[in-house]
Amino acid sequence: MSIDVEWPDRRRDVLEALELLESEPPLLPSNGSDPRWPDLANAVHWLVDDTVWDQIDPTESIGEILRTGTEATAIRVVVSAVIDVAKRQGPAAPDSSWFGDPGWQRVRELARVAIEAMRE
Protein backbone atom coordinates (compact mmCIF):
# COMPACT_ATOMS: atom_id res chain seq x y z
CA MET A 1 0.00 0.00 0.00
CA SER A 2 1.35 3.39 -1.00
CA ILE A 3 1.07 6.40 1.27
CA ASP A 4 0.96 10.00 0.12
CA VAL A 5 3.85 12.26 0.94
CA GLU A 6 3.70 15.66 2.57
CA TRP A 7 6.01 17.30 0.00
CA PRO A 8 5.23 15.89 -3.46
CA ASP A 9 7.13 18.70 -5.23
CA ARG A 10 10.34 17.85 -3.35
CA ARG A 11 9.77 14.19 -4.17
CA ARG A 12 9.51 15.14 -7.84
CA ASP A 13 12.78 17.11 -7.53
CA VAL A 14 14.49 14.06 -6.02
CA LEU A 15 13.25 11.87 -8.87
CA GLU A 16 14.43 14.41 -11.46
CA ALA A 17 17.83 14.57 -9.77
CA LEU A 18 18.10 10.78 -9.76
CA GLU A 19 17.11 10.64 -13.44
CA LEU A 20 19.92 13.04 -14.29
CA LEU A 21 22.45 11.10 -12.21
CA GLU A 22 21.36 7.83 -13.83
CA SER A 23 21.55 9.13 -17.38
CA GLU A 24 24.44 9.02 -19.78
CA PRO A 25 26.62 12.11 -19.26
CA PRO A 26 26.12 14.61 -22.08
CA LEU A 27 28.68 15.91 -24.49
CA LEU A 28 29.79 18.99 -22.62
CA PRO A 29 30.12 22.41 -24.21
CA SER A 30 33.45 24.21 -24.12
CA ASN A 31 32.70 25.68 -20.68
CA GLY A 32 32.52 22.12 -19.29
CA SER A 33 29.12 22.62 -17.66
CA ASP A 34 26.21 20.24 -17.92
CA PRO A 35 23.72 21.85 -20.36
CA ARG A 36 20.69 19.88 -19.10
CA TRP A 37 18.06 20.98 -16.61
CA PRO A 38 18.42 20.12 -13.92
CA ASP A 39 22.14 20.25 -14.48
CA LEU A 40 24.59 18.24 -12.40
CA ALA A 41 25.05 20.96 -9.78
CA ASN A 42 21.29 21.30 -9.23
CA ALA A 43 20.72 17.55 -9.21
CA VAL A 44 23.32 17.13 -6.46
CA HIS A 45 21.89 20.13 -4.62
CA TRP A 46 18.32 18.77 -4.80
CA LEU A 47 19.39 15.28 -3.70
CA VAL A 48 21.84 16.20 -0.95
CA ASP A 49 21.56 19.79 0.22
CA ASP A 50 17.80 20.31 0.00
CA THR A 51 17.10 17.05 1.78
CA VAL A 52 20.10 17.06 4.17
CA TRP A 53 20.37 13.31 3.61
CA ASP A 54 24.11 13.73 4.04
CA GLN A 55 23.34 14.64 7.67
CA ILE A 56 20.18 12.69 8.52
CA ASP A 57 19.05 9.20 7.67
CA PRO A 58 16.57 9.21 4.78
CA THR A 59 14.16 7.16 6.90
CA GLU A 60 13.42 10.43 8.70
CA SER A 61 11.88 11.64 5.43
CA ILE A 62 9.34 8.82 5.17
CA GLY A 63 5.95 10.46 4.86
CA GLU A 64 7.51 13.79 3.85
CA ILE A 65 9.44 12.98 0.65
CA LEU A 66 9.81 9.20 0.71
CA ARG A 67 7.13 6.57 1.04
CA THR A 68 8.91 3.45 2.27
CA GLY A 69 11.96 2.05 3.98
CA THR A 70 12.97 0.51 0.65
CA GLU A 71 13.12 3.97 -0.88
CA ALA A 72 15.09 5.28 2.09
CA THR A 73 17.65 2.50 1.79
CA ALA A 74 18.10 3.11 -1.93
CA ILE A 75 18.47 6.86 -1.35
CA ARG A 76 20.97 6.33 1.48
CA VAL A 77 23.39 4.42 -0.74
CA VAL A 78 23.13 6.74 -3.74
CA VAL A 79 23.69 9.81 -1.54
CA SER A 80 26.73 8.11 -0.03
CA ALA A 81 28.12 7.41 -3.51
CA VAL A 82 27.54 11.03 -4.60
CA ILE A 83 29.29 12.30 -1.48
CA ASP A 84 32.25 10.01 -2.18
CA VAL A 85 32.59 11.54 -5.65
CA ALA A 86 32.21 15.04 -4.18
CA LYS A 87 35.01 14.38 -1.68
CA ARG A 88 37.33 13.24 -4.45
CA GLN A 89 36.43 15.93 -6.98
CA GLY A 90 35.45 18.89 -4.84
CA PRO A 91 32.49 21.18 -5.39
CA ALA A 92 34.37 23.50 -7.76
CA ALA A 93 35.54 20.73 -10.11
CA PRO A 94 34.11 20.87 -13.63
CA ASP A 95 31.26 18.50 -14.40
CA SER A 96 33.56 16.54 -16.70
CA SER A 97 35.69 15.61 -13.67
CA TRP A 98 32.65 14.31 -11.82
CA PHE A 99 31.51 12.33 -14.87
CA GLY A 100 35.04 10.94 -15.28
CA ASP A 101 35.40 9.94 -11.63
CA PRO A 102 36.01 6.20 -11.07
CA GLY A 103 32.91 6.10 -8.85
CA TRP A 104 30.57 7.78 -11.32
CA GLN A 105 29.33 4.55 -12.89
CA ARG A 106 28.38 3.36 -9.40
CA VAL A 107 26.43 6.59 -8.83
CA ARG A 108 24.55 5.93 -12.07
CA GLU A 109 23.74 2.34 -11.09
CA LEU A 110 22.57 3.29 -7.61
CA ALA A 111 20.47 6.15 -8.98
CA ARG A 112 18.75 3.65 -11.28
CA VAL A 113 17.96 1.41 -8.29
CA ALA A 114 16.59 4.37 -6.33
CA ILE A 115 14.38 5.42 -9.26
CA GLU A 116 12.98 1.90 -9.49
CA ALA A 117 12.27 1.87 -5.73
CA MET A 118 10.50 5.23 -5.89
CA ARG A 119 8.36 4.22 -8.85
CA GLU A 120 7.09 0.94 -7.40
N, CA, C and O of each residue as an XYZ file, in Angstrom:
480
protein
N       0.839     -1.184      0.000
C       0.000      0.000      0.000
C       0.883      1.246      0.000
O       1.817      1.346      0.796
N       0.601      2.163     -0.859
C       1.354      3.394     -1.003
C       0.733      4.489     -0.145
O      -0.489      4.630     -0.091
N       1.579      5.257      0.521
C       1.065      6.397      1.273
C       1.448      7.673      0.536
O       2.451      7.714     -0.177
N       0.642      8.706      0.713
C       0.964      9.997      0.121
C       2.101     10.625      0.902
O       2.356     10.272      2.054
N       2.776     11.555      0.260
C       3.853     12.262      0.939
C       3.435     13.706      1.169
O       2.616     14.264      0.438
N       4.017     14.289      2.197
C       3.701     15.659      2.571
C       4.220     16.671      1.539
O       3.591     17.701      1.300
N       5.378     16.364      0.930
C       6.006     17.300      0.001
C       6.200     16.655     -1.371
O       7.314     16.265     -1.717
N       5.119     16.540     -2.157
C       5.231     15.887     -3.464
C       6.154     16.629     -4.441
O       6.779     15.998     -5.293
N       6.245     17.955     -4.328
C       7.131     18.701     -5.226
C       8.602     18.372     -4.949
O       9.397     18.256     -5.882
N       8.959     18.223     -3.687
C      10.340     17.850     -3.353
C      10.611     16.416     -3.791
O      11.719     16.099     -4.224
N       9.617     15.554     -3.682
C       9.768     14.185     -4.166
C      10.041     14.196     -5.671
O      10.905     13.467     -6.159
N       9.309     15.016     -6.388
C       9.505     15.136     -7.836
C      10.919     15.646     -8.140
O      11.566     15.162     -9.069
N      11.400     16.626     -7.357
C      12.776     17.111     -7.527
C      13.795     15.997     -7.307
O      14.766     15.887     -8.055
N      13.579     15.178     -6.291
C      14.493     14.061     -6.018
C      14.495     13.100     -7.206
O      15.558     12.663     -7.649
N      13.318     12.771     -7.719
C      13.249     11.875     -8.871
C      13.951     12.476    -10.093
O      14.665     11.771    -10.805
N      13.753     13.763    -10.334
C      14.427     14.409    -11.460
C      15.944     14.397    -11.268
O      16.690     14.192    -12.225
N      16.394     14.616    -10.047
C      17.834     14.567     -9.766
C      18.375     13.168    -10.019
O      19.428     13.010    -10.636
N      17.668     12.162     -9.550
C      18.101     10.781     -9.763
C      18.135     10.438    -11.247
O      19.049      9.752    -11.707
N      17.145     10.911    -11.998
C      17.110     10.643    -13.437
C      18.327     11.246    -14.126
O      18.898     10.632    -15.027
N      18.727     12.447    -13.708
C      19.917     13.040    -14.292
C      21.156     12.232    -13.925
O      21.992     11.948    -14.784
N      21.277     11.861    -12.652
C      22.447     11.100    -12.214
C      22.533      9.753    -12.916
O      23.628      9.273    -13.210
N      21.403      9.149    -13.180
C      21.363      7.830    -13.829
C      21.694      7.908    -15.312
O      22.188      6.938    -15.888
N      21.433      9.027    -15.924
C      21.548      9.132    -17.378
C      23.000      9.192    -17.857
O      23.930      9.475    -17.103
N      23.133      8.914    -19.128
C      24.441      9.017    -19.781
C      24.903     10.471    -19.719
O      24.141     11.368    -20.077
N      26.136     10.724    -19.272
C      26.617     12.108    -19.260
C      26.577     12.704    -20.672
O      26.855     12.012    -21.652
N      26.231     13.980    -20.764
C      26.122     14.606    -22.084
C      27.495     14.967    -22.646
O      28.503     14.963    -21.939
N      27.498     15.273    -23.926
C      28.679     15.913    -24.494
C      28.681     17.330    -23.929
O      27.703     18.065    -24.069
N      29.764     17.700    -23.304
C      29.791     18.986    -22.619
C      30.258     20.096    -23.548
O      31.154     19.893    -24.367
N      29.649     21.268    -23.419
C      30.116     22.409    -24.211
C      31.503     22.847    -23.739
O      32.029     22.311    -22.763
N      32.076     23.795    -24.415
C      33.448     24.215    -24.116
C      33.627     24.722    -22.687
O      34.734     24.666    -22.150
N      32.556     25.218    -22.062
C      32.698     25.684    -20.677
C      32.695     24.526    -19.672
O      32.904     24.746    -18.479
N      32.462     23.307    -20.140
C      32.523     22.124    -19.290
C      31.334     21.920    -18.383
O      31.358     21.021    -17.542
N      30.296     22.722    -18.520
C      29.123     22.621    -17.659
C      28.030     21.796    -18.306
O      27.837     21.829    -19.521
N      27.325     21.061    -17.477
C      26.214     20.237    -17.922
C      25.112     21.139    -18.479
O      24.606     21.996    -17.755
N      24.725     20.968    -19.758
C      23.721     21.849    -20.360
C      22.274     21.466    -20.043
O      21.353     22.188    -20.425
N      22.059     20.349    -19.356
C      20.686     19.882    -19.105
C      20.063     20.629    -17.924
O      20.747     21.313    -17.163
N      18.749     20.476    -17.800
C      18.064     20.979    -16.607
C      17.241     19.863    -16.007
O      16.423     19.288    -16.725
N      17.396     19.518    -14.747
C      18.421     20.123    -13.916
C      19.812     19.725    -14.401
O      20.006     18.651    -14.971
N      20.759     20.601    -14.165
C      22.137     20.254    -14.482
C      22.729     19.474    -13.313
O      22.058     19.266    -12.302
N      23.963     19.050    -13.444
C      24.592     18.238    -12.401
C      24.597     18.952    -11.059
O      24.261     18.351    -10.039
N      24.973     20.228    -11.048
C      25.047     20.965     -9.778
C      23.683     20.994     -9.089
O      23.599     20.777     -7.880
N      22.625     21.259     -9.838
C      21.292     21.305     -9.234
C      20.818     19.924     -8.808
O      20.177     19.785     -7.766
N      21.120     18.914     -9.588
C      20.723     17.551     -9.211
C      21.358     17.168     -7.876
O      20.685     16.632     -6.995
N      22.636     17.440     -7.730
C      23.321     17.131     -6.459
C      22.723     17.976     -5.339
O      22.488     17.481     -4.236
N      22.484     19.233     -5.623
C      21.889     20.129     -4.619
C      20.522     19.609     -4.173
O      20.247     19.529     -2.975
N      19.666     19.256     -5.135
C      18.322     18.771     -4.797
C      18.371     17.474     -4.002
O      17.573     17.272     -3.087
N      19.312     16.593     -4.351
C      19.386     15.284     -3.699
C      20.055     15.343     -2.334
O      19.665     14.610     -1.425
N      21.049     16.196     -2.177
C      21.839     16.196     -0.946
C      21.526     17.410     -0.068
O      21.137     17.254      1.089
N      21.690     18.595     -0.604
C      21.555     19.793      0.222
C      20.112     20.077      0.633
O      19.842     20.358      1.801
N      19.187     20.005     -0.322
C      17.799     20.314     -0.003
C      17.169     19.304      0.950
O      16.238     19.634      1.685
N      17.667     18.098      0.936
C      17.098     17.048      1.777
C      17.892     16.824      3.058
O      17.382     16.215      3.998
N      19.096     17.292      3.111
C      20.096     17.063      4.167
C      20.320     15.574      4.463
O      20.631     15.193      5.592
N      20.156     14.744      3.430
C      20.370     13.312      3.608
C      21.838     12.967      3.800
O      22.172     11.812      4.065
N      22.714     13.948      3.671
C      24.106     13.728      4.042
C      24.283     13.874      5.549
O      25.327     13.508      6.090
N      23.263     14.412      6.235
C      23.337     14.636      7.672
C      22.314     13.838      8.467
O      22.534     13.546      9.643
N      21.209     13.486      7.844
C      20.179     12.690      8.518
C      19.905     11.435      7.710
O      20.148     11.396      6.504
N      19.405     10.425      8.370
C      19.047      9.196      7.669
C      17.780      9.453      6.859
O      16.827     10.046      7.363
N      17.771      9.011      5.613
C      16.571      9.210      4.778
C      15.292      8.632      5.371
O      14.202      9.057      4.989
N      15.390      7.683      6.287
C      14.163      7.161      6.905
C      13.394      8.258      7.629
O      12.181      8.153      7.812
N      14.100      9.314      8.043
C      13.420     10.432      8.704
C      12.528     11.208      7.737
O      11.712     12.025      8.164
N      12.680     10.957      6.449
C      11.876     11.643      5.435
C      10.703     10.810      4.946
O       9.982     11.227      4.040
N      10.502      9.627      5.542
C       9.342      8.820      5.165
C       8.083      9.569      5.592
O       7.944     10.001      6.736
N       7.180      9.705      4.637
C       5.949     10.463      4.863
C       6.070     11.900      4.382
O       5.064     12.533      4.060
N       7.297     12.423      4.332
C       7.506     13.789      3.850
C       7.866     13.781      2.362
O       7.182     14.391      1.541
N       8.966     13.071      2.031
C       9.444     12.982      0.650
C       9.406     11.536      0.167
O       9.074     11.265     -0.986
N       9.745     10.626      1.048
C       9.805      9.203      0.707
C       8.588      8.480      1.248
O       7.935      8.928      2.190
N       8.303      7.343      0.622
C       7.127      6.572      1.037
C       7.471      5.356      1.875
O       6.694      4.977      2.752
N       8.623      4.729      1.626
C       8.909      3.446      2.269
C      10.360      3.346      2.732
O      11.218      4.140      2.347
N      10.597      2.353      3.561
C      11.960      2.048      3.981
C      12.825      1.592      2.815
O      14.030      1.840      2.807
N      12.232      0.935      1.840
C      12.973      0.510      0.654
C      13.497      1.727     -0.105
O      14.644      1.738     -0.552
N      12.667      2.735     -0.247
C      13.117      3.972     -0.884
C      14.245      4.608     -0.084
O      15.249      5.041     -0.649
N      14.075      4.661      1.240
C      15.087      5.280      2.094
C      16.432      4.569      1.976
O      17.476      5.218      1.923
N      16.409      3.255      1.935
C      17.652      2.495      1.789
C      18.323      2.799      0.459
O      19.534      3.012      0.405
N      17.544      2.821     -0.609
C      18.100      3.107     -1.935
C      18.681      4.519     -1.984
O      19.746      4.733     -2.564
N      17.992      5.473     -1.382
C      18.474      6.857     -1.350
C      19.755      6.951     -0.514
O      20.700      7.635     -0.908
N      19.791      6.284      0.612
C      20.966      6.331      1.484
C      22.237      5.943      0.730
O      23.263      6.612      0.863
N      22.179      4.873     -0.059
C      23.391      4.418     -0.740
C      23.764      5.310     -1.917
O      24.951      5.506     -2.180
N      22.785      5.854     -2.631
C      23.127      6.741     -3.743
C      23.692      8.062     -3.209
O      24.635      8.598     -3.789
N      23.144      8.586     -2.134
C      23.689      9.815     -1.540
C      25.118      9.580     -1.078
O      25.982     10.434     -1.277
N      25.371      8.444     -0.470
C      26.731      8.112     -0.033
C      27.701      8.075     -1.219
O      28.822      8.574     -1.125
N      27.266      7.489     -2.319
C      28.123      7.412     -3.509
C      28.372      8.798     -4.100
O      29.482      9.082     -4.549
N      27.367      9.657     -4.107
C      27.536     11.027     -4.604
C      28.508     11.786     -3.708
O      29.365     12.519     -4.201
N      28.383     11.616     -2.414
C      29.287     12.298     -1.479
C      30.720     11.810     -1.663
O      31.660     12.601     -1.573
N      30.895     10.522     -1.918
C      32.248     10.005     -2.177
C      32.869     10.688     -3.395
O      34.041     11.063     -3.365
N      32.092     10.851     -4.459
C      32.589     11.544     -5.653
C      32.894     13.002     -5.299
O      33.927     13.536     -5.704
N      32.008     13.637     -4.554
C      32.211     15.039     -4.178
C      33.493     15.223     -3.369
O      34.209     16.207     -3.552
N      33.779     14.290     -2.489
C      35.006     14.377     -1.682
C      36.245     14.260     -2.562
O      37.243     14.944     -2.330
N      36.183     13.403     -3.561
C      37.334     13.235     -4.451
C      37.490     14.404     -5.413
O      38.609     14.840     -5.683
N      36.380     14.913     -5.930
C      36.432     15.930     -6.979
C      36.363     17.358     -6.444
O      36.959     18.270     -7.017
N      35.647     17.545     -5.365
C      35.454     18.890     -4.841
C      34.309     19.593     -5.546
O      34.012     19.312     -6.708
N      33.666     20.513     -4.829
C      32.485     21.177     -5.387
C      32.795     22.100     -6.563
O      31.907     22.388     -7.366
N      34.026     22.564     -6.678
C      34.367     23.496     -7.758
C      34.895     22.797     -9.007
O      35.177     23.452    -10.011
N      35.030     21.472     -8.952
C      35.538     20.729    -10.113
C      34.542     20.819    -11.259
O      33.333     20.863    -11.031
N      35.041     20.847    -12.483
C      34.114     20.866    -13.627
C      33.301     19.573    -13.677
O      33.727     18.531    -13.179
N      32.137     19.667    -14.282
C      31.259     18.504    -14.398
C      31.976     17.332    -15.050
O      31.747     16.181    -14.679
N      32.835     17.612    -16.010
C      33.559     16.538    -16.698
C      34.397     15.722    -15.727
O      34.568     14.520    -15.928
N      34.927     16.349    -14.672
C      35.695     15.610    -13.666
C      34.791     14.669    -12.876
O      35.158     13.531    -12.584
N      33.608     15.162    -12.539
C      32.654     14.305    -11.822
C      32.264     13.121    -12.698
O      32.271     11.977    -12.244
N      31.921     13.400    -13.966
C      31.506     12.330    -14.870
C      32.646     11.346    -15.139
O      32.392     10.176    -15.428
N      33.888     11.799    -15.050
C      35.038     10.936    -15.281
C      35.563     10.252    -14.034
O      36.509      9.467    -14.110
N      34.966     10.536    -12.893
C      35.404      9.935    -11.633
C      35.213      8.423    -11.667
O      34.225      7.944    -12.224
N      36.144      7.656    -11.077
C      36.006      6.199    -11.074
C      34.730      5.697    -10.381
O      34.294      4.574    -10.635
N      34.138      6.504     -9.524
C      32.911      6.097     -8.848
C      31.642      6.539     -9.538
O      30.544      6.254     -9.059
N      31.774      7.245    -10.680
C      30.570      7.778    -11.317
C      29.642      6.686    -11.842
O      28.422      6.816    -11.740
N      30.185      5.636    -12.389
C      29.331      4.549    -12.887
C      28.514      3.948    -11.746
O      27.358      3.571    -11.938
N      29.104      3.861    -10.578
C      28.376      3.357     -9.400
C      27.238      4.311     -9.031
O      26.140      3.863     -8.701
N      27.490      5.608     -9.083
C      26.429      6.592     -8.826
C      25.275      6.346     -9.788
O      24.114      6.328     -9.378
N      25.588      6.158    -11.063
C      24.551      5.935    -12.069
C      23.732      4.676    -11.760
O      22.504      4.685    -11.843
N      24.430      3.600    -11.403
C      23.739      2.338    -11.094
C      22.844      2.482     -9.865
O      21.706      2.013     -9.865
N      23.350      3.125     -8.829
C      22.568      3.294     -7.605
C      21.396      4.243     -7.819
O      20.332      4.055     -7.230
N      21.580      5.259     -8.655
C      20.465      6.154     -8.975
C      19.355      5.381     -9.684
O      18.173      5.605     -9.424
N      19.736      4.479    -10.570
C      18.753      3.649    -11.278
C      17.950      2.806    -10.280
O      16.729      2.695    -10.395
N      18.636      2.220     -9.313
C      17.963      1.411     -8.287
C      17.001      2.276     -7.473
O      15.880      1.860     -7.180
N      17.446      3.481     -7.108
C      16.586      4.374     -6.328
C      15.349      4.802     -7.123
O      14.253      4.895     -6.570
N      15.528      5.059     -8.407
C      14.380      5.416     -9.257
C      13.369      4.277     -9.272
O      12.166      4.491     -9.117
N      13.878      3.065     -9.460
C      12.980      1.898     -9.490
C      12.227      1.771     -8.167
O      11.027      1.497     -8.159
N      12.925      1.969     -7.053
C      12.274      1.872     -5.734
C      11.193      2.926     -5.581
O      10.124      2.645     -5.038
N      11.459      4.139     -6.055
C      10.499      5.228     -5.886
C       9.320      5.128     -6.843
O       8.288      5.762     -6.621
N       9.458      4.350     -7.890
C       8.360      4.216     -8.853
C       7.520      2.976     -8.626
O       6.544      2.764     -9.345
N       7.861      2.160     -7.665
C       7.085      0.936     -7.397
C       5.742      1.259     -6.806
O       4.959      0.353     -6.519
